[in-house]
Amino acid sequence: MGGALQVAVTLVREILHSKRGHEWVMVLSRQVFQELDKFNLDWSQVERYRITESPAKNRKARRQLKELERRIRPDVVFTVFGPSYVSFDSPHLCGVADGWVTHSNRLAFSTLGGRMSALLMFGAIIYKGYWFRKADSWVVEANNARYGLSRRLRLPYKEINIIPNNCGEHYMKIEADIRIPKPGEKVRLLCLSSYYKHKNLEIIPKVAKEIELRDMELDFEFVLTLPPEDEGWKSIKEKARDLGVESRIRNEGPVSVLDGPSLYQNCHIAFQPSLLETFSANYPEAMASQRPIVTTDLDFAHSICGDAAIYFEASNAAAAAHAVLELVDSNDRWVKLVEAGRRRLRVFPDSKARVDQYVSILEKIHNARQLPD
């Protein structure tokens, strides 16, 4: 779900568009399968299978993957985002985009709500690390993840590749324009995210309250994309009710990958309070949509956004409110941020370039196995 779902869908679409002279067999989760079917793609030349349960929690799914490998006998196995929880016989390239494993810190652990939750997370990190080590080569989205993966799991640095993330190609095709709110218009702040503790979504009701205290005349709302039955959404809604800002938070529910661009177009600002990321696709999505970014003053955000964002002290609701109002009160700052985002977007590889890089790594792994000892 979330960013991982978006990346997987984008990569599969690009591979189907141009198979790069290779035969592909795709094993897809139920969610990826459903999202891809919305794009009316041609599957006639690609063999595909659906895994209905996550291999992380289901032995049957793990056996299914292993049985497929034995039957197909692939030259190389590629897991877009791992771990796959299977020890493959074929050489295995594993994508790693789990900040908890590679570069989590005290700030992220502070969101978990107690020692027991922190211990459970630490156990999950060790378990995932065990399975990540089963691969032969790895690919990450940022340098801090590469360094952390090598240092924490004692993996060979040269076998860890970096391919930066980006938004889906369908974001590049939209005719976006700068949308500065008109006087009296409701300012809509989009937080397009699944619920995880480290996403720090619980800060949003506090930020809404701080904005109200500082500018009682401003009409605004935060737009979330959480399942209505999600416990995280219920917690956020309760906090908003307690603070008297329930009307300032609107939950659109889960949004499909295909419909992401239209949601950005219906909002004004991309608000990202996350405390732990590797390379969130939300940042380039906002840049492609010509939406200014307000986000946490942390290394991962700076490395992606550069001068294309206004930053606030992490977990400081008053600082976040000040950053939002600073943006709303300055059209010049608004335009400069959007223009900086457009420039910054050119630094990241598009979906075609990313698949070319993945294929190059897979070919290198395969060719290395063909060399005599």
N, C-alpha and C positions, 0 to 999 in steps of 0.2 A: 504494500500500500504506500501512499505518499510519494515521496521523491523516487524511491526505488521502482515503483510501478511506472512512473513517467519515463524513467530512463530505459527500462526494459522494453516498453512499447515503442519508444523512439528507435532503439537499436534494431528491433525486429523489423520494423517498417523499412528501415534503410537497407537491411540485409535482403529483404524480399525484393526491394527495388533494383538492387544490383548485387548479385550473389558473389561477385569477385572471383568467378571461376572455380568455386568450391561447391561441394555438396553439403547441404546443411540439414541436420535433423534437430528439430526444436522440441524441447520438453517445457511446457508452459504451465504456470499456476492457473487456477480457475479465474483469478482476477485479471491476469494478463490476457488470458484467452478471451474473456468477455470484452475487455477494452479494445483489443485488436479487431474483433468482429464488427465494431462500429465504424471501421475505416474502409470496409468493402475491399479487402486486399485479395490478391491472386495467390492462392496457396497451391496451385497445381504442380509446381516444381519443387515443393518442399514438404518433407515428411514431418508431421507434428503430432505430439501427444499431449494429453492433459493430465496433470497431477492434481487431484481434488483436495488433498490434505498437505499441509506443510511437512516436509521431511524432518524439520526440527522437532516435531512432536509426534510423528507417526511412523512406526516401523514398517508398515505396509508400503508407504510412499518411498522409504529408503530402499526396500527390496525391489520395488518397481524400477527405480533408477538403476540399481545394480543389474537387474535382469535386462533392461534396455541396453545397457553398455555391453553386456555379454553377447547379445544378439546382433547389435549394430556394429560392434568392434570399431569404434571411431579412432581416427588418427590422433585427435586431440579433444579433450572435454573442456568446455568453457562455461563457468558459472558467472553470470553477470554480476550478482552480488551474493557472496557466500556468508557463512559456510554452507556446503551442500549436505553435510552430515553423512557423507558416503566416502569411502576410500576407493577411488577409482584405480583400475589397472592401467588405463591409458594416461599419458601425460596430461596434467590438469592445470589450466590457468584459472585462478579464482579471483574474482573482483572483491575488494574489501572497501566497504563504505560505512563501517561501524565505528563511530567516534569513541564509543565506550571502550572498545578494544584498543584503539590506536592512540588516543590522546585525551582521554577523560581526565578531569581534574576535580578538586574539592568543590568548586562552584557547581559543577554538574551533579556531583553526589549529594550536595545539599538539597536538591530538589526531590529527593527520594522519600523524605519524610520519616527518617528514623534509622537506627542502627541495623535492625533486622532487614529492612529493605535494601540498605547499602550492602549488607553481607550477601544477600541473595543476588544482587547485581554483580558483586565481585565474583561470586561463584559462576554466574552466567558468562562473565568475561573469560574466566579460566577455561570453561567448557568450550566456548566458541574458539578460543585460541588453540585449543587442542585440535579441533577440526580444521582450522585454517592451516595449521602446520602440515596437514595431510596433502596439501597441494604441492605442485612443483614450481610454479611461478605465480606471481600475484600482480594485480593492477589496482591502483588507488587513484583518487581524484585530485590530491593535493600533496604538497611536499611534507607538511606536518604529519599527515597520515603515513607517508612512506617512512619517515624517520621513526615514528612511534611503533609502526609494525615491525621494523627491523630490530629496534632496541628492546621492545617488550617481549617479542616472541622469538628473538634470536634468529631471525631469518636473514639470509644473504641479501645485502642491500642491492646488489646488481640484478637480482632476480625480481625486484619490485619495480614495476613500471608506473609511470604517471600519465594518465589521460584525463585532462580536466573535463568537468561536466559542462553542460549547456542546456538551454531550453529545447523543447521539441521543435522540429522543422515547421510545424503548423503555426507556431508563434511568429516565425519569421515572415510568414505569408500574409499576416493580417495588416490591414491599413490603419495602423495605430496613429494617434495624434496626441499632442500634449493637452491634457484636460485639467485646467485650473478651475476650481469651483467658483461659480459666479456668486456675487453678494447674496446672501440669504439661502444659497443652495446647501443641501445637506452634504457634509464631507464624509465620504465613505472610506474607511481604512480596512484594507483586505489583509487577513492573516490566513492564507491558503495552506493548511497543514493538517495532517493527522494528529491524533493526540498521543504525545509522549511526555513524560515528566520533564525531560530536558528542553522541550520546546517552550516551557515557561509560559504557557497560555493562561495560567491562573493569574498572571499579573495584569491581564487586560481589564478586568473590572476596576482594579485600583487605578490604572492609568485613566480610565474613563472618568472616575471620580475626581482625579487631580485636574483633568482638563476642565471639568465643570466648575471647579473651584477657581480656576484661573481665568476662565472666559465663559461667563454665564450666558452670553448671547450666541455662542457658536452652536450651530446645529450639526451633529455628527453621529456616526455609529461605526462600530467595529463589525466587520463581516467575517464570520467563521465558517468552516466547512466540516463539521463533525457530525457523526451519526446521532440522531436525536436520543437514542437509547444508550449512548456512550456514557460511562460513569464520569469520564473527564468533563464532558459537556454539562452533566448534571451538577458537578462541583462548581464549574465556572458560573453557571446560571444561579446557583445558590449564593455564591459570593456577590454576584451582581445585585441580587435581590436585597441582600443584607446592606449593601452600600447605597441602595436606591438608584442604581444605574441600569436596571434591567432593560429599559427601553433603548439603551445605548448599544446593546449587543444583539446582533442578528445572526442567527445560525441558518445558513443556506442548506446544510446537510452535505453529504459527500457529492463531489463534482467530478464527472468523468474527465479523463485526460483530454478528450476531444473538446470539451466545453470550457476548459481552462481559460483560453484567450478571451472569450466573451465575458467571463467573470471579471477579469482585469479591466476590460473596457467599461464595465459598469461601476468600477470603483475609482478612487482618485489616488490613493497612497498605498504602497506595500509596506505593511508593518510586520517586522520579524523580531520577536523578543527572545529568540532561541539562545540557549547557553552552551550548546554543543552541536557542532556541525562539522562535516568534512567539506562538502561543496554543495550547498543547497541549490537546487534548480530554481527556487523561488526568486533568487537574485537576478539571473539572466532573463527569467520570464518577465519580471518587472521592467527590466531594461528594454527588452524587445517590445513591451507594451507601452513604453514611454511613460512609465509611472515612477515617481520619486520613491526612494527607499528610506525608511526609518528603522534602524536596527541597533543591536547591541555593540558596545565598544569593545569588541573582542578580536583576537588575532585572525580567526577564520573569516570573520566578516570583512575586515580590512583587506585581507589577501584577495578576496573576490571582488569587492565593490570599489576599493580605492577611494577616489574622490566622488563617487556616484551615490553617496549615502550621507544622511545625517546620523550620527552615532550618539547613543546615550549610555550612561553607566548601567551595566547589567544588573537586573533585579531592583532598579531604582525607579519606582513608578512616577515620582515627581520629575525626575530627569527625563523620562520618556515623554511625559506630558509636555514638558518645556520644549523638547525637540519637535514634537508634532506642531505645537503652536508657532514655533519659530519658522517652520516650513509654510504653514497656512498664512502667516502674516507677511510673507515675502515672495511675490511673484518672480522676482529676479532669481532668488535662490532656487525656486521651483524649476525654472527653465534651465538653470545651470546644472542642476542635478540630473535632469533628464538628458541633456546633451552629453554630460559626462558618462552616463549610462550607455548611450549609443556608441560612444568611443570605446568604452570598456568592453562592450559586447564583441567587438572585432577581435579581441585578444583570444577569445575562447574558440576552439575548433567546432565547426558545425557538425551535424549528424553524419554527413558523408565522410568528413575528415576523421571523425572519431572511429567509425567502423573500419576505415582504412588502417588506422593505427592498431586497432584490435586484431585485424587480420594479419598485419605484419608481425605482431608478437606471436600469434598462433602458428604462423608459417615458420618462424624462427625456432619455436619450441619443437615443432615436428621435424624440421631439418636437422636439429641438433641430435635427435634420437636416431636419425638415419646414418650418422657418421660412425665409422668403425672406431672401436675402443683403441 
